[in-house]
Amino acid sequence: MTSPELFIKDQFPVTQWPVIPTVLKSAYAAANDLYKDNPFLEVNSAQDNRGRLIAFAVDFGIERAIKSGAIDCDYRWEQFARPTGRYLQLRFKHSTASVSQIADPLRQPRPVVFRENARLRTQQVFAFEEFREELEIVGLPHFLLVHGHQSLEFAHIGLPSAASKTHFSWTSPNLMKMPHAVSMDAEVPPEDTDTGLDDLNLLKEDIERWIKDNGE
């Protein structure tokens, strides 16, 4: 079975991770400037919803980074399950990702339908050893880009746990503390073996077969 860490680093190379804190810092700064320059945002209702403005700024920054090639993936604006708006879905070759603010870096964002559905899809790929024979690709695995709520103290890439609706099975180090440049050698963890890479390639083949069969 492929490790979540190896899979995510294959989809979203470590050398591109420093783009995330750059985008986040710019987004938070832009949101703070808007609050300073617009007196109507001083009302309590606007202060209580500061996170929404930050989310808009982060989505703008991520979309621009994809268009510029700084993040190597495609994207879609997908409807929520209840048609109340759209969210930014990052589309890598064998997976998808979404962005969310969280207060606790060790806990998944609050449950919404699209994230719960994505978690269940991912569960089929990265499940427990005792369920190994039952694994079946039912959609693209999904991971999260999460960052601190209100204050920008942390940012992580995380794969939701197959067994829990609140915890992660793997998270990256705090991206806000990463160096600006990352060595190419960091893309594949040193502890990964040839067997791990073989498992990764088999998983990618299974996902490609599912994509072909389902027209994704």
N, C-alpha and C positions, 0 to 999 in steps of 0.2 A: 504494500500500500504506500502511496506517495505521501510524504510529509506535507502539511499545509505550508510550512515555511518555504520548502523547495518549490512548490507549485506557484505560490504568490511571487517569489523572486524570479521565476521564469516568466510569468505574465507581466509583471511590473518591475523591471530591473532596478536594482539598488542604486545604480548610477543616476536614475531619474528621481529618486526620492527627495533630494534637496530642493526640487521645484516646489514641493508641497509647503514647507515652512515659508518659502518666499511668497507664494500666493497668499497664504494665511496672514502673514504680517501685513502685506499690502491691503488685504481686505479689511482687517480689523482697523488699520489706520484710516482707511477711507470712510468706514462707518463712524469712527470717532470724530473725524472732521465734519461729517454731515451733522452730527449731534451738536457740535460746537457752533456751526454756522447757521443753524436753523432753530430759532427760539421755540417754534411750535413743537419741536421734538423734546422740549423740556417737560411736557406734561407727563403725569404718572403713567398713563396708558402707553405712551411711546417708550418710556423708560422700561416698562415691563416687557415690551416686545423688541428690545434691542437685538435679541438673538435673531429675529427674522431679518432685520436689515443686514446683519453680519452674514447670514446664510445667503442672501441675494448677492452680496459682494463676493463671497467665496465661490458661488456658482459661476459668476462672471469671470473671476480669475482662473478657475479650472477650465472653463470653456475656451478662454483665450490661450491658455497654455497648450491645450490640445490642438487648436488651430495653428499655433506657431510651431508645433512639432516638439515642444519641450517635454510633453507627455505623449508617448507613442501609443495612442489608442484612438478609437472612434468614440462617438457619444450619441445619445438620443435623449430627447425630452419626453419622458414617459408619463402617461396619466396615472394618478393614484387610483387604487381600486374603486374608491368613491370619487367620482369626477369633480374634485374640488380644486384641482390644480395639477401641476406637473413637477416632476423631480428630475434631476440630472443623472442619467445612467451612463457610466463609463463602460465602454465595450472593448475588452481586450480579445485576443484571438480565441481563447478558450474559456473566458470567464467574463463576468460583469462586476462592477463595483458602484457604490453610491457613497455620498458624503453626508455626515451627520455631526451635530454638536452633542456632546454628552458631558455630564457633570463629573462622573466617576470614570477614569480611564480603564477600569477593570470590568465595567458593566456595559452590555449592549445598549443601544438607544431604546427608547420606549417602543413597544411593538406597534407596528402598522402592518396592514395586510401585505403590501409588496415585500417588506423586509421579512415577514414571517414566511411567505411563500419561497423567498430566496433562501432562507435558512433551511427549509425543508429540502430544497433541491440540493444544497450543499451537503446536507446530512447524508444523502445517498452516496456521495463521493468520499467524504472523510468521516466514516462511521466507526463504531467500535470494532475491535478485532473479531468478536464473536458473531458480528453480522457480515463478515467479509463475503460469504458466499451469496448474500442477498443483495449486494451492491448492484445498482442499476442506474445508468445515466438518465435522468428525467428532465434535464435542463442545464443551463450553464451554471457552474459554481459561482457563488457571489461572495465578495468580501467588502469590507467597509474602510473608508477613510474617515476617521473620527478626530475631532479636535475639541478643545476645552470650551465649555459653555460660559459665555460672558467674558471671561479672561483667557488669554492665550498662553496657558502654561504647559500644555502638552498637545501632541498630535501623534496618532498611531495608525498603522495599517493593521487590521485585525480580521481574523476569520471566525465568525460566530460558531460557538460550540455545537456539536451534533447532539449533545445530550441536555443542553440547558438553553433556556430562552433569555438568560441574563448574562452569562459568561462567554468568554472567548476560548477557543481551542489553541489559538496562537495570536500573539501581538508582536509587532515590531518594537524596537527600542523607541524612545521618545524622539520623534523627528525634529522637534524644536531644539534639540541638543546635538544634532548631527553636524559634522563639518560641511562646509559649502561644496567641497569636491570629494567624491568617493572613488576609490580605486576600482578598476574593472575587476580585480581579483575578488572583490567583495560580493559579486553577483551570485556566486554559488557557494554556500557555506562549506568550509573545509571538511567538516565531519561527514558530508554526504558522500556516499559510495557509488560505485558504478551500478550497483543493484538499485539504489535509489533513483538514479537517472533513468534506468530501464523502466522502472515503475512509472516514472513521470511520463515517459514517451508513450507507454501503453495507455495511460489515462488520457493523454491528449488525443490519441488515436480514437479512443472510445467517444470522446466529446465531439471530435470531428465527424464521426459516423452519425452521432445523434443530430448534429447541425444539418448534415446532408439529408437525413431522413425527415427532418421536421421543418426544413426550409428556413432556418434562422439566419 
